[in-house]
Amino acid sequence: MVYDAIIIGAGVTGSAVARYLMRYRAKVLVVERASDVCEGTSKANSAIVHAGFDAETGSLMAKYNVQGSEMMEALSKELDFAYDRCGSLVVCLSEEDLPKLQALYENGVKNGVRDLRIIGREELLEMEPNISDNAVAALYAPTGAIVCPFELTISLAENAAVNGAEFRFNTEVREIKENAGGGFTVKTSEGDFETRAVVNAAGVYADIFHNQIAEPKIHITPRKGEYLLLDHTAYGHVTHTIFQLPGQYGKGVLVSPTVHKNILVGPTANDIDNPEGVNTTAAGLAEVMEKSALAVKNVPTRQTITSFAGLRAHEDGHEFVIGEAEGHPGFFDCAGIESPGLSSAPAIGEVVSDMIAQRLGLSENKDFTGKRKGIVKAAELSVSERNELIRREPAYGQIICRCESVSEGEILDAIRRPLGATTLDGVKRRVRAGMGRCQAGFCSPRVMEILARELHRDLSEITKKGPDSPIIVGTAKDTIE
Ligand SMILES: Cc1cc2nc3c(=O)[nH]c(=O)nc-3n(C[C@H](O)[C@H](O)[C@H](O)COP(=O)(O)OP(=O)(O)OC[C@H]3O[C@@H](n4cnc5c(N)ncnc54)[C@H](O)[C@@H]3O)c2cc1C
């Protein structure tokens, strides 16, 4: 069997390309080395849908950011993922830096960002009472938004699957060979696959695949960003995404609400060698605390429930590498997709899938269904709606995750739907069981039991995130012997 397209990587970029490609009649395979969708950078970022004022005018980053941001709200309704247009503020902390704020405003206008304006300290204080005493002005972008990056990625992938895209997890691409008569052989840990086109959406590893086929060579550096995530009790401390204007106090970090009513603080930016280096460090988290205090007063960092780090796929040219490689028809790059990659994903998905369709001469898929219904969030229903749901499906009355009020019914849906969860992290990202204050301390064994029962596996086979992350490594009796 020859696929029309093989997509390497089931992050937000690969999943978006897959979803938009299914608007055409095509045999599509997504190959992912991890055990689930959204296991790379797409799971660990600031979750901001940037308005688009930051990127250099004329760059692909600016173009796809603004387009993606314009598409995101409608997409959130189509695919039923959490999105909130809370607006963003870039805070200027000294009079001397005001010309830089003006330059950022002008850059945004040139990029086509709507409704931008500079606001003075008084208006800023009215919008954000906890803003620093040093804040003199801010760039206000009402089109800035926040999104659930897991739901965004999973919903794109799920919708692609429902429309016929095939997904293979725990399958690592090792090499791509361009065939003499056209097309490609994709060599993986699970065998070779033939395809007419390849999409390289491998995140921090995308330079490897680009360099196997295309010129000029590219080079990606993993650029680590560390974060603190604060409990729901901190929610409301700020109500917009608060960025700091890069200036005499450095580049700064953001303080932002999340769509799930937490507060996110970070990230740092440090180049590292290890493309798997997602550990947090004492120094990084101290930096986050110190820098966040420059723009926002009394950030309640004592309410931290977890810390995490993500890796930006920073290409040396600091630009997205998108499109068909010259002289290699059918090889499409989505490389160097660092920030604003999440914001740009819908636009990248649409444009790259159109390029593939044109190259392969694909026809329209008249059966394409772009709509998806997400998992019901029982806690968000009215009492009467919830009672009615529990009458029909009693599992919605069994609360499994107490911190986030997640019922067994929601977990069952997460496991049973297309591309359903098979691991603890898979359940967590789909329904938030384990995302709350106790960080899965109480609900893990219950979720494991449900997974084992539904997947017909032994409890010891249930992992955190795939084969290399067992949870049960022996029994108490074994250790006594
Ligand atoms: C600290 C930080 C903050 C950010 N904040 C924002 C923000 O607020 N807004 C925004 O718009 N963007 C933000 N970004 C950028 C955004 O997160 C990324 O651009 C986006 O998630 C990249 O998605 P991706 O699908 O290209 O890569 P990934 O999500 O990394 O997906 C690549 C996938 O390829 C798979 N893969 C790799 N090699 C192989 C192989 N050999 N075989 C099979 N599969 C393979 C990986 O397992 C992975 O799942 C941020 C990034 C970071 C790190």
The ligand as an SDF file (V2000), in Angstrom:
LIG
                    3D

 53 58  0  0  0  0  0  0  0  0999 V2000
    8.4330   27.4240   26.5550 C   0  0  0  0  0  0  0  0  0  0  0  0
    7.5410   27.4960   25.3530 C   0  0  0  0  0  0  0  0  0  0  0  0
    6.4910   28.4070   25.3070 C   0  0  0  0  0  0  0  0  0  0  0  0
    5.6730   28.4860   24.1920 C   0  0  0  0  0  0  0  0  0  0  0  0
    4.5810   29.2980   24.2210 N   0  0  0  0  0  0  0  0  0  0  0  0
    3.7840   29.3900   23.1330 C   0  0  0  0  0  0  0  0  0  0  0  0
    2.6280   30.1960   23.1580 C   0  0  0  0  0  0  0  0  0  0  0  0
    2.2390   30.7120   24.1930 O   0  0  0  0  0  0  0  0  0  0  0  0
    1.9300   30.3280   22.0170 N   0  0  0  0  0  0  0  0  0  0  0  0
    2.3130   29.7520   20.8580 C   0  0  0  0  0  0  0  0  0  0  0  0
    1.6780   29.9920   19.8500 O   0  0  0  0  0  0  0  0  0  0  0  0
    3.3660   28.9160   20.8170 N   0  0  0  0  0  0  0  0  0  0  0  0
    4.0990   28.7190   21.9380 C   0  0  0  0  0  0  0  0  0  0  0  0
    5.1670   27.8700   21.9340 N   0  0  0  0  0  0  0  0  0  0  0  0
    5.4730   27.1480   20.7050 C   0  0  0  0  0  0  0  0  0  0  0  0
    4.5830   25.9290   20.5180 C   0  0  0  0  0  0  0  0  0  0  0  0
    4.4270   25.2050   21.7130 O   0  0  0  0  0  0  0  0  0  0  0  0
    5.2210   25.0570   19.4510 C   0  0  0  0  0  0  0  0  0  0  0  0
    5.4720   25.8510   18.3190 O   0  0  0  0  0  0  0  0  0  0  0  0
    4.3490   23.9020   19.0170 C   0  0  0  0  0  0  0  0  0  0  0  0
    3.8400   23.1940   20.1140 O   0  0  0  0  0  0  0  0  0  0  0  0
    5.1610   22.9950   18.1050 C   0  0  0  0  0  0  0  0  0  0  0  0
    4.3560   21.9190   17.7380 O   0  0  0  0  0  0  0  0  0  0  0  0
    4.9470   20.7850   16.8160 P   0  0  0  0  0  0  0  0  0  0  0  0
    3.8240   19.8830   16.5150 O   0  0  0  0  0  0  0  0  0  0  0  0
    5.6660   21.4220   15.6690 O   0  0  0  0  0  0  0  0  0  0  0  0
    6.0570   20.0720   17.7050 O   0  0  0  0  0  0  0  0  0  0  0  0
    5.8390   18.9680   18.8600 P   0  0  0  0  0  0  0  0  0  0  0  0
    4.6550   19.2560   19.6820 O   0  0  0  0  0  0  0  0  0  0  0  0
    7.1510   18.8550   19.5630 O   0  0  0  0  0  0  0  0  0  0  0  0
    5.5330   17.6510   18.0440 O   0  0  0  0  0  0  0  0  0  0  0  0
    6.5310   16.9530   17.3490 C   0  0  0  0  0  0  0  0  0  0  0  0
    6.2170   15.4870   17.4730 C   0  0  0  0  0  0  0  0  0  0  0  0
    7.1000   14.7490   16.6470 O   0  0  0  0  0  0  0  0  0  0  0  0
    7.3870   13.5400   17.2900 C   0  0  0  0  0  0  0  0  0  0  0  0
    8.6280   13.0000   16.7440 N   0  0  0  0  0  0  0  0  0  0  0  0
    9.8710   13.5250   16.8200 C   0  0  0  0  0  0  0  0  0  0  0  0
   10.7590   12.7300   16.2120 N   0  0  0  0  0  0  0  0  0  0  0  0
   10.0770   11.6750   15.7310 C   0  0  0  0  0  0  0  0  0  0  0  0
   10.4400   10.5010   15.0300 C   0  0  0  0  0  0  0  0  0  0  0  0
   11.7120   10.2440   14.7160 N   0  0  0  0  0  0  0  0  0  0  0  0
    9.4780    9.6190   14.6980 N   0  0  0  0  0  0  0  0  0  0  0  0
    8.1770    9.8250   15.0280 C   0  0  0  0  0  0  0  0  0  0  0  0
    7.7830   10.9220   15.7130 N   0  0  0  0  0  0  0  0  0  0  0  0
    8.7080   11.8330   16.0620 C   0  0  0  0  0  0  0  0  0  0  0  0
    7.5090   13.9370   18.7500 C   0  0  0  0  0  0  0  0  0  0  0  0
    7.3620   12.8400   19.6330 O   0  0  0  0  0  0  0  0  0  0  0  0
    6.4080   14.9630   18.8830 C   0  0  0  0  0  0  0  0  0  0  0  0
    5.2030   14.4070   19.3440 O   0  0  0  0  0  0  0  0  0  0  0  0
    5.9470   27.7030   23.0590 C   0  0  0  0  0  0  0  0  0  0  0  0
    6.9890   26.7630   23.1200 C   0  0  0  0  0  0  0  0  0  0  0  0
    7.7350   26.6370   24.2750 C   0  0  0  0  0  0  0  0  0  0  0  0
    8.7670   25.5720   24.3750 C   0  0  0  0  0  0  0  0  0  0  0  0
  1  2  1  0
  2  3  1  0
  2 52  2  0
  3  4  2  0
  4  5  1  0
  4 50  1  0
  5  6  2  0
  6  7  1  0
  6 13  1  0
  7  8  2  0
  7  9  1  0
  9 10  1  0
 10 11  2  0
 10 12  1  0
 12 13  2  0
 13 14  1  0
 14 15  1  0
 14 50  1  0
 15 16  1  0
 16 17  1  0
 16 18  1  0
 18 19  1  0
 18 20  1  0
 20 21  1  0
 20 22  1  0
 22 23  1  0
 23 24  1  0
 24 25  2  0
 24 26  1  0
 24 27  1  0
 27 28  1  0
 28 29  2  0
 28 30  1  0
 28 31  1  0
 31 32  1  0
 32 33  1  0
 33 34  1  0
 33 48  1  0
 34 35  1  0
 35 36  1  0
 35 46  1  0
 36 37  1  0
 36 45  1  0
 37 38  2  0
 38 39  1  0
 39 40  1  0
 39 45  2  0
 40 41  1  0
 40 42  2  0
 42 43  1  0
 43 44  2  0
 44 45  1  0
 46 47  1  0
 46 48  1  0
 48 49  1  0
 50 51  2  0
 51 52  1  0
 52 53  1  0
M  END
$$$$
